[in-house]
Amino acid sequence: MTAAASLEMLNVVGTFAFGLSGAMVAIRRRLDLFGIIVLAVAAGVAGGLLRDLLLREAPPEVLSTLWPMAVAAAAGLGAFFFAPFIDRQWRPVMVLDAVGLGVFAVAGCDKALAFGLDAPGAVLLGVMSAVGGGMLRDMMAAEVPRVLHEEVYALAALCGSAAYAGLRAAEIAEGLAVALSMLLAFAIRLASVRYGWRLPRARGS
């Protein structure tokens, strides 16, 4: 499998993971089937849509192809039918969020580099791609986006995106760079929850 095909597959995985996380939030909020699918699709495609709009890709991939919304909707349907099983796993929303975070941080940075952006801009776009779906999901569920208050979140995406840009600049094989960068973002996110890592806050907060 080529590196491009691997990244495309990772996009599918990230979309499905974020779709599942959106669906599980909707189920926790006791929404009906339509609400579950809407929240799944919003969470699954928002990051990629934001990325493509900022890159001026017209039309964005989510509007020009069927697969992003179809994958996210399938995740919503899966959560609707198998929510009890998914919920028995360890903190499913957080774990799925971590998967999507790592995937979209790397995929967003890779696409930005392919469009000719310099490393700083590509890293920033990777972060925005990674946190966009979770932010929209939380806002639609009337929750404060976790990127603003929860354990290390955007920083995990930043580390993964920056690592990918650095490894590519060092001419590390693309497949290895993708794997290492995704794993870094995923591990930082999970470790931040496990060990309660937090960024400094203002006194009294």
Buried (B, 14 or more C-beta within 10 A) or exposed (E): EEBEEBBEEBBBBBBBBBBBBBBBBBBEBEBEEEBBBBBBBBBBBBBBBBBBEBBEEEEBBBEEEEBBBBBBBBBBBBBBEEBEEBBEEEEBBBBBBBBBBBBBBBBBBBBBBEBEBEBEBBBBBBBBBBBBBBBBBBEBBEEEBBBEEBBBBBBBBBBBBBBBBBBBEEEBEBEEBBBBBBBBBBBBBBBBBEEEBEEEEEEEE
